[in-house]
């Protein structure tokens, strides 16, 4: 027999407006729950892929500045997008 998880929660528009508005498009019931399931799974997969990225610790580090001098990624983005205004 497979494991089952049942959840009940209240989502207010002030909590996460983008999620609230996205889920509100669907009528109550199966469609709304399936959309929430898809969004949760996609977020989980994105987090997993991000954590396996070779530079994930450096990119996610709060101590690392956004663009460090001599940073290859920062230099590449400046080359592509140009200097900030």
N, CA, C and O atoms as a Maestro MAE file, in Angstrom:
{
 s_m_m2io_version
 :::
 2.0.0
}

f_m_ct {
 s_m_title
 :::
 protein
 m_atom[340] {
  # First column is atom index #
  i_m_mmod_type
  r_m_x_coord
  r_m_y_coord
  r_m_z_coord
  i_m_residue_number
  s_m_chain_name
  s_m_pdb_residue_name
  s_m_pdb_atom_name
  i_m_atomic_number
  :::
  1 25 0.845 -1.180 0.000 1 A "UNK " " N  " 7
  2 3 0.000 0.000 0.000 1 A "UNK " " CA " 6
  3 2 0.886 1.239 0.000 1 A "UNK " " C  " 6
  4 15 1.862 1.298 0.748 1 A "UNK " " O  " 8
  5 25 0.565 2.216 -0.818 2 A "UNK " " N  " 7
  6 3 1.383 3.423 -0.921 2 A "UNK " " CA " 6
  7 2 1.016 4.417 0.186 2 A "UNK " " C  " 6
  8 15 -0.094 4.414 0.716 2 A "UNK " " O  " 8
  9 25 1.977 5.251 0.504 3 A "UNK " " N  " 7
  10 3 1.763 6.270 1.539 3 A "UNK " " CA " 6
  11 2 0.884 7.386 0.990 3 A "UNK " " C  " 6
  12 15 0.964 7.731 -0.189 3 A "UNK " " O  " 8
  13 25 0.059 7.938 1.845 4 A "UNK " " N  " 7
  14 3 -0.855 9.017 1.471 4 A "UNK " " CA " 6
  15 2 -0.629 10.182 2.419 4 A "UNK " " C  " 6
  16 15 -0.452 9.995 3.623 4 A "UNK " " O  " 8
  17 25 -0.638 11.381 1.864 5 A "UNK " " N  " 7
  18 3 -0.509 12.579 2.687 5 A "UNK " " CA " 6
  19 2 -1.680 13.498 2.359 5 A "UNK " " C  " 6
  20 15 -1.904 13.854 1.202 5 A "UNK " " O  " 8
  21 25 -2.403 13.866 3.372 6 A "UNK " " N  " 7
  22 3 -3.519 14.791 3.189 6 A "UNK " " CA " 6
  23 2 -3.165 16.090 3.880 6 A "UNK " " C  " 6
  24 15 -2.649 16.099 4.997 6 A "UNK " " O  " 8
  25 25 -3.452 17.198 3.192 7 A "UNK " " N  " 7
  26 3 -3.127 18.510 3.758 7 A "UNK " " CA " 6
  27 2 -4.317 19.438 3.580 7 A "UNK " " C  " 6
  28 15 -5.089 19.329 2.628 7 A "UNK " " O  " 8
  29 25 -4.434 20.333 4.511 8 A "UNK " " N  " 7
  30 3 -5.429 21.384 4.425 8 A "UNK " " CA " 6
  31 2 -4.747 22.667 4.891 8 A "UNK " " C  " 6
  32 15 -4.140 22.693 5.962 8 A "UNK " " O  " 8
  33 25 -4.840 23.716 4.102 9 A "UNK " " N  " 7
  34 3 -4.194 24.970 4.488 9 A "UNK " " CA " 6
  35 2 -4.981 26.146 3.936 9 A "UNK " " C  " 6
  36 15 -5.805 26.003 3.032 9 A "UNK " " O  " 8
  37 25 -4.706 27.292 4.496 10 A "UNK " " N  " 7
  38 3 -5.332 28.533 4.061 10 A "UNK " " CA " 6
  39 2 -4.245 29.383 3.428 10 A "UNK " " C  " 6
  40 15 -3.193 29.598 4.031 10 A "UNK " " O  " 8
  41 25 -4.489 29.868 2.219 11 A "UNK " " N  " 7
  42 3 -3.560 30.750 1.526 11 A "UNK " " CA " 6
  43 2 -4.247 32.081 1.332 11 A "UNK " " C  " 6
  44 15 -5.286 32.169 0.676 11 A "UNK " " O  " 8
  45 25 -3.667 33.110 1.901 12 A "UNK " " N  " 7
  46 3 -4.230 34.451 1.759 12 A "UNK " " CA " 6
  47 2 -3.458 35.180 0.665 12 A "UNK " " C  " 6
  48 15 -2.269 34.931 0.469 12 A "UNK " " O  " 8
  49 25 -4.129 36.071 -0.040 13 A "UNK " " N  " 7
  50 3 -3.495 36.796 -1.139 13 A "UNK " " CA " 6
  51 2 -2.293 37.592 -0.650 13 A "UNK " " C  " 6
  52 15 -1.329 37.764 -1.396 13 A "UNK " " O  " 8
  53 25 -2.330 38.079 0.581 14 A "UNK " " N  " 7
  54 3 -1.227 38.864 1.123 14 A "UNK " " CA " 6
  55 2 0.012 38.002 1.373 14 A "UNK " " C  " 6
  56 15 1.129 38.519 1.392 14 A "UNK " " O  " 8
  57 25 -0.176 36.690 1.566 15 A "UNK " " N  " 7
  58 3 0.949 35.803 1.847 15 A "UNK " " CA " 6
  59 2 1.871 35.685 0.641 15 A "UNK " " C  " 6
  60 15 3.044 36.052 0.711 15 A "UNK " " O  " 8
  61 25 1.346 35.179 -0.448 16 A "UNK " " N  " 7
  62 3 2.117 34.986 -1.685 16 A "UNK " " CA " 6
  63 2 1.195 35.373 -2.846 16 A "UNK " " C  " 6
  64 15 0.519 34.511 -3.409 16 A "UNK " " O  " 8
  65 25 1.162 36.657 -3.209 17 A "UNK " " N  " 7
  66 3 0.201 37.114 -4.219 17 A "UNK " " CA " 6
  67 2 0.288 36.375 -5.554 17 A "UNK " " C  " 6
  68 15 -0.744 36.058 -6.145 17 A "UNK " " O  " 8
  69 25 1.492 36.096 -6.036 18 A "UNK " " N  " 7
  70 3 1.628 35.433 -7.337 18 A "UNK " " CA " 6
  71 2 1.035 34.025 -7.309 18 A "UNK " " C  " 6
  72 15 0.348 33.616 -8.245 18 A "UNK " " O  " 8
  73 25 1.299 33.294 -6.245 19 A "UNK " " N  " 7
  74 3 0.752 31.941 -6.117 19 A "UNK " " CA " 6
  75 2 -0.761 31.987 -5.965 19 A "UNK " " C  " 6
  76 15 -1.477 31.201 -6.586 19 A "UNK " " O  " 8
  77 25 -1.241 32.896 -5.148 20 A "UNK " " N  " 7
  78 3 -2.679 33.037 -4.938 20 A "UNK " " CA " 6
  79 2 -3.387 33.322 -6.265 20 A "UNK " " C  " 6
  80 15 -4.388 32.681 -6.587 20 A "UNK " " O  " 8
  81 25 -2.869 34.281 -7.032 21 A "UNK " " N  " 7
  82 3 -3.505 34.657 -8.297 21 A "UNK " " CA " 6
  83 2 -3.453 33.518 -9.306 21 A "UNK " " C  " 6
  84 15 -4.404 33.314 -10.060 21 A "UNK " " O  " 8
  85 25 -2.348 32.772 -9.326 22 A "UNK " " N  " 7
  86 3 -2.229 31.647 -10.245 22 A "UNK " " CA " 6
  87 2 -3.245 30.558 -9.911 22 A "UNK " " C  " 6
  88 15 -3.914 30.037 -10.803 22 A "UNK " " O  " 8
  89 25 -3.362 30.215 -8.639 23 A "UNK " " N  " 7
  90 3 -4.291 29.155 -8.236 23 A "UNK " " CA " 6
  91 2 -5.746 29.593 -8.345 23 A "UNK " " C  " 6
  92 15 -6.631 28.761 -8.548 23 A "UNK " " O  " 8
  93 25 -5.997 30.882 -8.213 24 A "UNK " " N  " 7
  94 3 -7.369 31.386 -8.272 24 A "UNK " " CA " 6
  95 2 -7.971 31.225 -9.668 24 A "UNK " " C  " 6
  96 15 -9.193 31.235 -9.819 24 A "UNK " " O  " 8
  97 25 -7.133 31.080 -10.677 25 A "UNK " " N  " 7
  98 3 -7.631 30.912 -12.054 25 A "UNK " " CA " 6
  99 2 -8.431 29.627 -12.211 25 A "UNK " " C  " 6
  100 15 -9.288 29.533 -13.089 25 A "UNK " " O  " 8
  101 25 -8.158 28.640 -11.371 26 A "UNK " " N  " 7
  102 3 -8.791 27.335 -11.494 26 A "UNK " " CA " 6
  103 2 -9.950 27.209 -10.518 26 A "UNK " " C  " 6
  104 15 -9.895 27.745 -9.412 26 A "UNK " " O  " 8
  105 25 -11.004 26.498 -10.927 27 A "UNK " " N  " 7
  106 3 -12.109 26.281 -9.992 27 A "UNK " " CA " 6
  107 2 -11.645 25.404 -8.825 27 A "UNK " " C  " 6
  108 15 -10.626 24.720 -8.909 27 A "UNK " " O  " 8
  109 25 -12.402 25.442 -7.760 28 A "UNK " " N  " 7
  110 3 -12.059 24.617 -6.593 28 A "UNK " " CA " 6
  111 2 -11.973 23.159 -7.001 28 A "UNK " " C  " 6
  112 15 -12.674 22.711 -7.909 28 A "UNK " " O  " 8
  113 25 -11.112 22.431 -6.327 29 A "UNK " " N  " 7
  114 3 -11.075 20.994 -6.552 29 A "UNK " " CA " 6
  115 2 -9.815 20.509 -7.226 29 A "UNK " " C  " 6
  116 15 -8.720 21.025 -7.002 29 A "UNK " " O  " 8
  117 25 -10.001 19.498 -8.061 30 A "UNK " " N  " 7
  118 3 -8.897 18.745 -8.641 30 A "UNK " " CA " 6
  119 2 -7.957 19.600 -9.471 30 A "UNK " " C  " 6
  120 15 -6.741 19.447 -9.357 30 A "UNK " " O  " 8
  121 25 -8.464 20.477 -10.285 31 A "UNK " " N  " 7
  122 3 -7.597 21.292 -11.140 31 A "UNK " " CA " 6
  123 2 -6.673 22.186 -10.319 31 A "UNK " " C  " 6
  124 15 -5.489 22.314 -10.628 31 A "UNK " " O  " 8
  125 25 -7.210 22.795 -9.288 32 A "UNK " " N  " 7
  126 3 -6.406 23.682 -8.436 32 A "UNK " " CA " 6
  127 2 -5.343 22.885 -7.685 32 A "UNK " " C  " 6
  128 15 -4.200 23.329 -7.577 32 A "UNK " " O  " 8
  129 25 -5.703 21.731 -7.173 33 A "UNK " " N  " 7
  130 3 -4.759 20.882 -6.448 33 A "UNK " " CA " 6
  131 2 -3.672 20.376 -7.390 33 A "UNK " " C  " 6
  132 15 -2.498 20.343 -7.020 33 A "UNK " " O  " 8
  133 25 -4.050 19.982 -8.601 34 A "UNK " " N  " 7
  134 3 -3.051 19.520 -9.563 34 A "UNK " " CA " 6
  135 2 -2.086 20.629 -9.952 34 A "UNK " " C  " 6
  136 15 -0.893 20.378 -10.122 34 A "UNK " " O  " 8
  137 25 -2.583 21.847 -10.094 35 A "UNK " " N  " 7
  138 3 -1.703 22.985 -10.399 35 A "UNK " " CA " 6
  139 2 -0.725 23.215 -9.254 35 A "UNK " " C  " 6
  140 15 0.461 23.439 -9.497 35 A "UNK " " O  " 8
  141 25 -1.191 23.165 -8.030 36 A "UNK " " N  " 7
  142 3 -0.316 23.328 -6.867 36 A "UNK " " CA " 6
  143 2 0.721 22.215 -6.831 36 A "UNK " " C  " 6
  144 15 1.886 22.465 -6.524 36 A "UNK " " O  " 8
  145 25 0.313 20.999 -7.138 37 A "UNK " " N  " 7
  146 3 1.241 19.862 -7.169 37 A "UNK " " CA " 6
  147 2 2.316 20.067 -8.227 37 A "UNK " " C  " 6
  148 15 3.489 19.794 -7.977 37 A "UNK " " O  " 8
  149 25 1.927 20.548 -9.415 38 A "UNK " " N  " 7
  150 3 2.893 20.793 -10.488 38 A "UNK " " CA " 6
  151 2 3.874 21.893 -10.087 38 A "UNK " " C  " 6
  152 15 5.078 21.758 -10.305 38 A "UNK " " O  " 8
  153 25 3.373 22.970 -9.509 39 A "UNK " " N  " 7
  154 3 4.254 24.064 -9.090 39 A "UNK " " CA " 6
  155 2 5.230 23.617 -8.007 39 A "UNK " " C  " 6
  156 15 6.402 23.995 -8.024 39 A "UNK " " O  " 8
  157 25 4.747 22.819 -7.074 40 A "UNK " " N  " 7
  158 3 5.618 22.327 -6.006 40 A "UNK " " CA " 6
  159 2 6.692 21.409 -6.571 40 A "UNK " " C  " 6
  160 15 7.853 21.493 -6.173 40 A "UNK " " O  " 8
  161 25 6.315 20.542 -7.488 41 A "UNK " " N  " 7
  162 3 7.285 19.618 -8.076 41 A "UNK " " CA " 6
  163 2 8.325 20.368 -8.912 41 A "UNK " " C  " 6
  164 15 9.516 20.063 -8.846 41 A "UNK " " O  " 8
  165 25 7.879 21.335 -9.683 42 A "UNK " " N  " 7
  166 3 8.811 22.128 -10.499 42 A "UNK " " CA " 6
  167 2 9.790 22.898 -9.606 42 A "UNK " " C  " 6
  168 15 10.979 22.981 -9.912 42 A "UNK " " O  " 8
  169 25 9.292 23.452 -8.516 43 A "UNK " " N  " 7
  170 3 10.167 24.154 -7.584 43 A "UNK " " CA " 6
  171 2 11.177 23.224 -6.942 43 A "UNK " " C  " 6
  172 15 12.337 23.591 -6.758 43 A "UNK " " O  " 8
  173 25 10.743 22.029 -6.603 44 A "UNK " " N  " 7
  174 3 11.638 21.037 -6.012 44 A "UNK " " CA " 6
  175 2 12.726 20.632 -7.002 44 A "UNK " " C  " 6
  176 15 13.894 20.521 -6.629 44 A "UNK " " O  " 8
  177 25 12.353 20.413 -8.249 45 A "UNK " " N  " 7
  178 3 13.336 20.042 -9.268 45 A "UNK " " CA " 6
  179 2 14.317 21.188 -9.524 45 A "UNK " " C  " 6
  180 15 15.509 20.948 -9.718 45 A "UNK " " O  " 8
  181 25 13.833 22.413 -9.525 46 A "UNK " " N  " 7
  182 3 14.722 23.560 -9.729 46 A "UNK " " CA " 6
  183 2 15.709 23.687 -8.573 46 A "UNK " " C  " 6
  184 15 16.888 23.963 -8.793 46 A "UNK " " O  " 8
  185 25 15.237 23.488 -7.352 47 A "UNK " " N  " 7
  186 3 16.131 23.554 -6.194 47 A "UNK " " CA " 6
  187 2 17.167 22.443 -6.240 47 A "UNK " " C  " 6
  188 15 18.329 22.663 -5.898 47 A "UNK " " O  " 8
  189 25 16.754 21.245 -6.660 48 A "UNK " " N  " 7
  190 3 17.676 20.115 -6.746 48 A "UNK " " CA " 6
  191 2 18.739 20.374 -7.804 48 A "UNK " " C  " 6
  192 15 19.921 20.126 -7.567 48 A "UNK " " O  " 8
  193 25 18.333 20.869 -8.966 49 A "UNK " " N  " 7
  194 3 19.295 21.170 -10.033 49 A "UNK " " CA " 6
  195 2 20.244 22.273 -9.607 49 A "UNK " " C  " 6
  196 15 21.438 22.221 -9.901 49 A "UNK " " O  " 8
  197 25 19.716 23.269 -8.918 50 A "UNK " " N  " 7
  198 3 20.542 24.378 -8.458 50 A "UNK " " CA " 6
  199 2 21.560 23.912 -7.423 50 A "UNK " " C  " 6
  200 15 22.695 24.389 -7.415 50 A "UNK " " O  " 8
  201 25 21.169 22.990 -6.556 51 A "UNK " " N  " 7
  202 3 22.087 22.526 -5.520 51 A "UNK " " CA " 6
  203 2 23.194 21.660 -6.102 51 A "UNK " " C  " 6
  204 15 24.259 21.542 -5.497 51 A "UNK " " O  " 8
  205 25 22.966 21.047 -7.270 52 A "UNK " " N  " 7
  206 3 23.988 20.223 -7.899 52 A "UNK " " CA " 6
  207 2 24.905 21.014 -8.822 52 A "UNK " " C  " 6
  208 15 25.869 20.465 -9.356 52 A "UNK " " O  " 8
  209 25 24.612 22.308 -9.018 53 A "UNK " " N  " 7
  210 3 25.455 23.153 -9.866 53 A "UNK " " CA " 6
  211 2 26.821 23.306 -9.213 53 A "UNK " " C  " 6
  212 15 26.893 23.514 -8.002 53 A "UNK " " O  " 8
  213 25 27.914 23.207 -9.980 54 A "UNK " " N  " 7
  214 3 29.255 23.252 -9.398 54 A "UNK " " CA " 6
  215 2 29.541 24.515 -8.581 54 A "UNK " " C  " 6
  216 15 30.316 24.464 -7.626 54 A "UNK " " O  " 8
  217 25 28.943 25.620 -8.934 55 A "UNK " " N  " 7
  218 3 29.214 26.866 -8.216 55 A "UNK " " CA " 6
  219 2 28.049 27.288 -7.336 55 A "UNK " " C  " 6
  220 15 27.945 28.461 -6.977 55 A "UNK " " O  " 8
  221 25 27.172 26.357 -6.980 56 A "UNK " " N  " 7
  222 3 25.969 26.724 -6.237 56 A "UNK " " CA " 6
  223 2 26.281 27.352 -4.889 56 A "UNK " " C  " 6
  224 15 25.624 28.318 -4.500 56 A "UNK " " O  " 8
  225 25 27.260 26.833 -4.171 57 A "UNK " " N  " 7
  226 3 27.569 27.411 -2.862 57 A "UNK " " CA " 6
  227 2 28.045 28.847 -2.995 57 A "UNK " " C  " 6
  228 15 27.645 29.709 -2.213 57 A "UNK " " O  " 8
  229 25 28.891 29.108 -3.972 58 A "UNK " " N  " 7
  230 3 29.387 30.468 -4.159 58 A "UNK " " CA " 6
  231 2 28.263 31.393 -4.626 58 A "UNK " " C  " 6
  232 15 28.166 32.535 -4.176 58 A "UNK " " O  " 8
  233 25 27.421 30.899 -5.524 59 A "UNK " " N  " 7
  234 3 26.348 31.734 -6.043 59 A "UNK " " CA " 6
  235 2 25.274 32.016 -5.005 59 A "UNK " " C  " 6
  236 15 24.653 33.079 -5.031 59 A "UNK " " O  " 8
  237 25 25.046 31.075 -4.090 60 A "UNK " " N  " 7
  238 3 24.003 31.238 -3.080 60 A "UNK " " CA " 6
  239 2 24.515 31.829 -1.779 60 A "UNK " " C  " 6
  240 15 23.727 32.086 -0.869 60 A "UNK " " O  " 8
  241 25 25.797 32.047 -1.675 61 A "UNK " " N  " 7
  242 3 26.379 32.554 -0.444 61 A "UNK " " CA " 6
  243 2 25.952 34.008 -0.223 61 A "UNK " " C  " 6
  244 15 26.046 34.839 -1.126 61 A "UNK " " O  " 8
  245 25 25.487 34.293 0.977 62 A "UNK " " N  " 7
  246 3 25.075 35.661 1.310 62 A "UNK " " CA " 6
  247 2 26.286 36.564 1.465 62 A "UNK " " C  " 6
  248 15 26.173 37.780 1.312 62 A "UNK " " O  " 8
  249 25 27.445 35.986 1.766 63 A "UNK " " N  " 7
  250 3 28.651 36.788 1.975 63 A "UNK " " CA " 6
  251 2 29.278 37.225 0.660 63 A "UNK " " C  " 6
  252 15 30.073 38.164 0.640 63 A "UNK " " O  " 8
  253 25 28.937 36.564 -0.435 64 A "UNK " " N  " 7
  254 3 29.510 36.892 -1.734 64 A "UNK " " CA " 6
  255 2 28.794 38.101 -2.311 64 A "UNK " " C  " 6
  256 15 27.566 38.098 -2.398 64 A "UNK " " O  " 8
  257 25 29.520 39.127 -2.705 65 A "UNK " " N  " 7
  258 3 28.859 40.284 -3.334 65 A "UNK " " CA " 6
  259 2 28.288 39.898 -4.693 65 A "UNK " " C  " 6
  260 15 28.688 38.895 -5.284 65 A "UNK " " O  " 8
  261 25 27.354 40.700 -5.177 66 A "UNK " " N  " 7
  262 3 26.694 40.384 -6.444 66 A "UNK " " CA " 6
  263 2 27.676 40.317 -7.608 66 A "UNK " " C  " 6
  264 15 27.647 39.364 -8.387 66 A "UNK " " O  " 8
  265 25 28.532 41.304 -7.733 67 A "UNK " " N  " 7
  266 3 29.523 41.309 -8.799 67 A "UNK " " CA " 6
  267 2 30.854 41.671 -8.180 67 A "UNK " " C  " 6
  268 15 31.082 42.819 -7.796 67 A "UNK " " O  " 8
  269 25 31.731 40.689 -8.084 68 A "UNK " " N  " 7
  270 3 33.056 40.930 -7.523 68 A "UNK " " CA " 6
  271 2 34.013 41.316 -8.634 68 A "UNK " " C  " 6
  272 15 33.831 40.913 -9.783 68 A "UNK " " O  " 8
  273 25 35.026 42.088 -8.300 69 A "UNK " " N  " 7
  274 3 36.039 42.465 -9.277 69 A "UNK " " CA " 6
  275 2 36.773 41.211 -9.728 69 A "UNK " " C  " 6
  276 15 37.206 40.412 -8.898 69 A "UNK " " O  " 8
  277 25 36.913 41.036 -11.027 70 A "UNK " " N  " 7
  278 3 37.607 39.871 -11.558 70 A "UNK " " CA " 6
  279 2 36.744 38.617 -11.595 70 A "UNK " " C  " 6
  280 15 37.243 37.540 -11.922 70 A "UNK " " O  " 8
  281 25 35.480 38.732 -11.270 71 A "UNK " " N  " 7
  282 3 34.573 37.578 -11.294 71 A "UNK " " CA " 6
  283 2 34.229 37.272 -12.751 71 A "UNK " " C  " 6
  284 15 33.749 38.143 -13.476 71 A "UNK " " O  " 8
  285 25 34.476 36.032 -13.175 72 A "UNK " " N  " 7
  286 3 34.236 35.666 -14.572 72 A "UNK " " CA " 6
  287 2 32.768 35.799 -14.961 72 A "UNK " " C  " 6
  288 15 32.452 36.284 -16.047 72 A "UNK " " O  " 8
  289 25 31.870 35.367 -14.072 73 A "UNK " " N  " 7
  290 3 30.442 35.480 -14.391 73 A "UNK " " CA " 6
  291 2 30.003 36.935 -14.446 73 A "UNK " " C  " 6
  292 15 29.232 37.326 -15.323 73 A "UNK " " O  " 8
  293 25 30.501 37.741 -13.499 74 A "UNK " " N  " 7
  294 3 30.165 39.164 -13.493 74 A "UNK " " CA " 6
  295 2 30.714 39.869 -14.711 74 A "UNK " " C  " 6
  296 15 30.033 40.699 -15.313 74 A "UNK " " O  " 8
  297 25 31.962 39.538 -15.085 75 A "UNK " " N  " 7
  298 3 32.568 40.136 -16.270 75 A "UNK " " CA " 6
  299 2 31.803 39.746 -17.521 75 A "UNK " " C  " 6
  300 15 31.606 40.570 -18.415 75 A "UNK " " O  " 8
  301 25 31.370 38.492 -17.590 76 A "UNK " " N  " 7
  302 3 30.615 38.028 -18.755 76 A "UNK " " CA " 6
  303 2 29.278 38.745 -18.850 76 A "UNK " " C  " 6
  304 15 28.849 39.118 -19.942 76 A "UNK " " O  " 8
  305 25 28.615 38.940 -17.708 77 A "UNK " " N  " 7
  306 3 27.323 39.627 -17.761 77 A "UNK " " CA " 6
  307 2 27.496 41.084 -18.144 77 A "UNK " " C  " 6
  308 15 26.658 41.637 -18.856 77 A "UNK " " O  " 8
  309 25 28.578 41.723 -17.681 78 A "UNK " " N  " 7
  310 3 28.829 43.111 -18.071 78 A "UNK " " CA " 6
  311 2 29.130 43.200 -19.564 78 A "UNK " " C  " 6
  312 15 28.721 44.150 -20.231 78 A "UNK " " O  " 8
  313 25 29.846 42.207 -20.082 79 A "UNK " " N  " 7
  314 3 30.160 42.192 -21.508 79 A "UNK " " CA " 6
  315 2 28.888 42.027 -22.325 79 A "UNK " " C  " 6
  316 15 28.734 42.642 -23.380 79 A "UNK " " O  " 8
  317 25 27.976 41.191 -21.831 80 A "UNK " " N  " 7
  318 3 26.743 40.919 -22.566 80 A "UNK " " CA " 6
  319 2 25.743 42.054 -22.441 80 A "UNK " " C  " 6
  320 15 25.172 42.494 -23.439 80 A "UNK " " O  " 8
  321 25 25.524 42.536 -21.210 81 A "UNK " " N  " 7
  322 3 24.487 43.543 -20.983 81 A "UNK " " CA " 6
  323 2 25.014 44.975 -20.970 81 A "UNK " " C  " 6
  324 15 24.232 45.913 -21.126 81 A "UNK " " O  " 8
  325 25 26.302 45.163 -20.789 82 A "UNK " " N  " 7
  326 3 26.869 46.490 -20.678 82 A "UNK " " CA " 6
  327 2 26.908 46.941 -19.237 82 A "UNK " " C  " 6
  328 15 26.335 46.297 -18.359 82 A "UNK " " O  " 8
  329 25 27.593 48.066 -18.991 83 A "UNK " " N  " 7
  330 3 27.717 48.540 -17.606 83 A "UNK " " CA " 6
  331 2 26.370 49.038 -17.078 83 A "UNK " " C  " 6
  332 15 25.495 49.419 -17.855 83 A "UNK " " O  " 8
  333 25 26.209 49.031 -15.727 84 A "UNK " " N  " 7
  334 3 24.955 49.540 -15.161 84 A "UNK " " CA " 6
  335 2 24.804 51.024 -15.422 84 A "UNK " " C  " 6
  336 15 25.788 51.746 -15.584 84 A "UNK " " O  " 8
  337 25 23.577 51.463 -15.461 85 A "UNK " " N  " 7
  338 3 23.288 52.891 -15.721 85 A "UNK " " CA " 6
  339 2 23.597 53.756 -14.534 85 A "UNK " " C  " 6
  340 15 23.410 54.972 -14.591 85 A "UNK " " O  " 8
  :::
 }
 m_bond[339] {
  # First column is bond index #
  i_m_from
  i_m_to
  i_m_order
  :::
  1 1 2 1
  2 2 3 1
  3 3 4 2
  4 3 5 1
  5 5 6 1
  6 6 7 1
  7 7 8 2
  8 7 9 1
  9 9 10 1
  10 10 11 1
  11 11 12 2
  12 11 13 1
  13 13 14 1
  14 14 15 1
  15 15 16 2
  16 15 17 1
  17 17 18 1
  18 18 19 1
  19 19 20 2
  20 19 21 1
  21 21 22 1
  22 22 23 1
  23 23 24 2
  24 23 25 1
  25 25 26 1
  26 26 27 1
  27 27 28 2
  28 27 29 1
  29 29 30 1
  30 30 31 1
  31 31 32 2
  32 31 33 1
  33 33 34 1
  34 34 35 1
  35 35 36 2
  36 35 37 1
  37 37 38 1
  38 38 39 1
  39 39 40 2
  40 39 41 1
  41 41 42 1
  42 42 43 1
  43 43 44 2
  44 43 45 1
  45 45 46 1
  46 46 47 1
  47 47 48 2
  48 47 49 1
  49 49 50 1
  50 50 51 1
  51 51 52 2
  52 51 53 1
  53 53 54 1
  54 54 55 1
  55 55 56 2
  56 55 57 1
  57 57 58 1
  58 58 59 1
  59 59 60 2
  60 59 61 1
  61 61 62 1
  62 62 63 1
  63 63 64 2
  64 63 65 1
  65 65 66 1
  66 66 67 1
  67 67 68 2
  68 67 69 1
  69 69 70 1
  70 70 71 1
  71 71 72 2
  72 71 73 1
  73 73 74 1
  74 74 75 1
  75 75 76 2
  76 75 77 1
  77 77 78 1
  78 78 79 1
  79 79 80 2
  80 79 81 1
  81 81 82 1
  82 82 83 1
  83 83 84 2
  84 83 85 1
  85 85 86 1
  86 86 87 1
  87 87 88 2
  88 87 89 1
  89 89 90 1
  90 90 91 1
  91 91 92 2
  92 91 93 1
  93 93 94 1
  94 94 95 1
  95 95 96 2
  96 95 97 1
  97 97 98 1
  98 98 99 1
  99 99 100 2
  100 99 101 1
  101 101 102 1
  102 102 103 1
  103 103 104 2
  104 103 105 1
  105 105 106 1
  106 106 107 1
  107 107 108 2
  108 107 109 1
  109 109 110 1
  110 110 111 1
  111 111 112 2
  112 111 113 1
  113 113 114 1
  114 114 115 1
  115 115 116 2
  116 115 117 1
  117 117 118 1
  118 118 119 1
  119 119 120 2
  120 119 121 1
  121 121 122 1
  122 122 123 1
  123 123 124 2
  124 123 125 1
  125 125 126 1
  126 126 127 1
  127 127 128 2
  128 127 129 1
  129 129 130 1
  130 130 131 1
  131 131 132 2
  132 131 133 1
  133 133 134 1
  134 134 135 1
  135 135 136 2
  136 135 137 1
  137 137 138 1
  138 138 139 1
  139 139 140 2
  140 139 141 1
  141 141 142 1
  142 142 143 1
  143 143 144 2
  144 143 145 1
  145 145 146 1
  146 146 147 1
  147 147 148 2
  148 147 149 1
  149 149 150 1
  150 150 151 1
  151 151 152 2
  152 151 153 1
  153 153 154 1
  154 154 155 1
  155 155 156 2
  156 155 157 1
  157 157 158 1
  158 158 159 1
  159 159 160 2
  160 159 161 1
  161 161 162 1
  162 162 163 1
  163 163 164 2
  164 163 165 1
  165 165 166 1
  166 166 167 1
  167 167 168 2
  168 167 169 1
  169 169 170 1
  170 170 171 1
  171 171 172 2
  172 171 173 1
  173 173 174 1
  174 174 175 1
  175 175 176 2
  176 175 177 1
  177 177 178 1
  178 178 179 1
  179 179 180 2
  180 179 181 1
  181 181 182 1
  182 182 183 1
  183 183 184 2
  184 183 185 1
  185 185 186 1
  186 186 187 1
  187 187 188 2
  188 187 189 1
  189 189 190 1
  190 190 191 1
  191 191 192 2
  192 191 193 1
  193 193 194 1
  194 194 195 1
  195 195 196 2
  196 195 197 1
  197 197 198 1
  198 198 199 1
  199 199 200 2
  200 199 201 1
  201 201 202 1
  202 202 203 1
  203 203 204 2
  204 203 205 1
  205 205 206 1
  206 206 207 1
  207 207 208 2
  208 207 209 1
  209 209 210 1
  210 210 211 1
  211 211 212 2
  212 211 213 1
  213 213 214 1
  214 214 215 1
  215 215 216 2
  216 215 217 1
  217 217 218 1
  218 218 219 1
  219 219 220 2
  220 219 221 1
  221 221 222 1
  222 222 223 1
  223 223 224 2
  224 223 225 1
  225 225 226 1
  226 226 227 1
  227 227 228 2
  228 227 229 1
  229 229 230 1
  230 230 231 1
  231 231 232 2
  232 231 233 1
  233 233 234 1
  234 234 235 1
  235 235 236 2
  236 235 237 1
  237 237 238 1
  238 238 239 1
  239 239 240 2
  240 239 241 1
  241 241 242 1
  242 242 243 1
  243 243 244 2
  244 243 245 1
  245 245 246 1
  246 246 247 1
  247 247 248 2
  248 247 249 1
  249 249 250 1
  250 250 251 1
  251 251 252 2
  252 251 253 1
  253 253 254 1
  254 254 255 1
  255 255 256 2
  256 255 257 1
  257 257 258 1
  258 258 259 1
  259 259 260 2
  260 259 261 1
  261 261 262 1
  262 262 263 1
  263 263 264 2
  264 263 265 1
  265 265 266 1
  266 266 267 1
  267 267 268 2
  268 267 269 1
  269 269 270 1
  270 270 271 1
  271 271 272 2
  272 271 273 1
  273 273 274 1
  274 274 275 1
  275 275 276 2
  276 275 277 1
  277 277 278 1
  278 278 279 1
  279 279 280 2
  280 279 281 1
  281 281 282 1
  282 282 283 1
  283 283 284 2
  284 283 285 1
  285 285 286 1
  286 286 287 1
  287 287 288 2
  288 287 289 1
  289 289 290 1
  290 290 291 1
  291 291 292 2
  292 291 293 1
  293 293 294 1
  294 294 295 1
  295 295 296 2
  296 295 297 1
  297 297 298 1
  298 298 299 1
  299 299 300 2
  300 299 301 1
  301 301 302 1
  302 302 303 1
  303 303 304 2
  304 303 305 1
  305 305 306 1
  306 306 307 1
  307 307 308 2
  308 307 309 1
  309 309 310 1
  310 310 311 1
  311 311 312 2
  312 311 313 1
  313 313 314 1
  314 314 315 1
  315 315 316 2
  316 315 317 1
  317 317 318 1
  318 318 319 1
  319 319 320 2
  320 319 321 1
  321 321 322 1
  322 322 323 1
  323 323 324 2
  324 323 325 1
  325 325 326 1
  326 326 327 1
  327 327 328 2
  328 327 329 1
  329 329 330 1
  330 330 331 1
  331 331 332 2
  332 331 333 1
  333 333 334 1
  334 334 335 1
  335 335 336 2
  336 335 337 1
  337 337 338 1
  338 338 339 1
  339 339 340 2
  :::
 }
}
